[in-house]
Amino acid sequence: MIAFDYLRATSIDEALLAAQQRREGRFIAGGTNLLDLMKLGVERPRHLVDIGRLALKAIDQTSDGGLHIGALVTNAELAAHPQVRAHYPMLSRAILAGASAQLRNKATTGGNLLQRTRCFYFYDPAVPCNKRQPGSGCSAISGFNRIMAILGTSPDCIASHPSDMAVAMRALGAEVETIAANGTRRTLTLDTLYRLPGDTPHIENDLEPGELITGVKLPPAPKGRQTYRKVRDRASYAFALVSVAGVLAVANGRIKHAALAFGGIGTMPWRNREAESMLLDSTVDTDLFERVADKILADARGYGTNDFKIPLFRRTLIACLSELVREDGQ
């Protein structure tokens, strides 16, 4: 066992000070990902700062009609919240599609956003992995890469992002609130929170050491129908091969609003604004959906055992868009 010290913070200030004084430390809340990685020797923090008792557990309506979600709200609480179920149903569906009931009871909103890839090679310290040991190589590229990404990859990493919740939140335009050790507060969109792997795949997000996620803001619920569809190897407790979170508003046969995000295919929760713009004010037809799929997949690349994700994503996207149109009475 690798020794570490443990501090249970009683306030945000105490947590931030502890993080500032313990540079090789990590925050821990539900621990559903970090503890697994520690057991395997993938993560080896020398200090753990437990933030599980901080006052970051509320879900409140904002003045503009949106929703503010504390970073320590559990996945189970968020999925079951009446406002989420009524106005952000795809977020509720996405959360319920992830993990198991036991894990959702412990996993937190902030932790879910920062969970690390489930790449087989990342979890195995006996093989090279640039995320785990920069410069050692990416074993997945020439290995068994069935669950790996086809978009946003680089010669240094093809690991896919694992979160279902983050996919729905990106489609909804969520913003993440943080506070740094020096007291500086920031608000980040999910577009800027996550980083593509490039040649530094071990740097997965834009957070500074000791910077703490305090909450997530959702804008007012979008107009139109929402869906979340997840394709996986088994019906529960499996990560997405392909997932689609979508919102469409249709009036008089034309699409007036569109927001789409995707999981399983990208190195981060994936969104393509140009593809969304193709849908706006367009007449609904299957050819349009095909062209949108072409746009999203323009830079897609399979690596052998994950080649199937390209046609699978195409079929899933078209099915979701067709479902949203039918549900909207068109």
C-alpha positions, 0 to 999 in steps of 0.5 A: 500500500502506498502511504498518503495522508487524509484531511476532511475539510469543513469549509471551502477555504480549508479545502483550498488551503490544504490543496495549496499546501499539499501540491501532490494532493487530490480532492476526493468526494464520492471517490468512485473513480479515484479510489479504483485508480489508487488501488491499481496504482494508476493514481498515487496521491500523497495527500487526499483532501475530503470535500464530501461535507462541504456545503455544495449539495443544493440544486437551485433555480436561477434568476433567469430560469436556469438551474444551479447544481452544487458540485457535490450533488450526487448523480442519483439526486440530480437525475431524480430532481423534479426540475431536471426530469421536467425541463432537462429530461435528457440529462436525467436519462444520461445520468441513469444510463451510466454506472449502477444505482449504487455508484450513482448514489455516491458519485458527484456532479463535479467528480463525474465531469472529471472522471478519467478514461476507461481505456484498458491500457490506462488502467494497466501500469504494466503497459505504456500509456501517455496519459499515465506516463507521458512519453511512454507511448499509446498502446491502444493505437495498435492494440485492442481499441474497441471502446476508443475514440474516433474523433479528437485523437492524436498520435499520442492518445485515442482514449475516449471520454467516459461520462454520459452526464457530461455529454448531455450537459455539453448539449445543454450549454452547461457552465462549470464554476470553479475557485482556485487556491488564491480565491480566483473564481472562474466560469468555464463552458464545457468546450473550454473545460476539456482539452484534446489530447494533442501531444499532452494527453495527461493534461485532460482539462483546463483546471489548475492544481488545487482548483475546485469545481463548486457548481454547474450552471444550466441555462433555461431549458431549451425549446423543443424535444430532448433525447439521450440514446446510448449504444453499449455492449450490454444493457447496464453498467457499460460505457457508451460505444456511441451516445447522442444527446440532442435537442430539436425544435421544429415549427412549420416543417423547419428546424428552429433550434438544434443542439447535439453532443456525442459520447463514446466517439470523442476524446472529450464530450463531442460537439460540432457547431457547424453540423448544428448550423446545417440543421437550422431553418432547414426542411426536415428530411433524411438527406439532411440528416445524412449530410449532418452525419457526414459533417460530424464524421469528416475527420473520423478515423478508426484504428482497427477494432473500433472501425465499426463506430463510424457506421454505428454513429451514423445510424444512431444519429439519424435515428435520434434526429428522426425520433426528435422530429416525429416526437415534435409532430412532424 
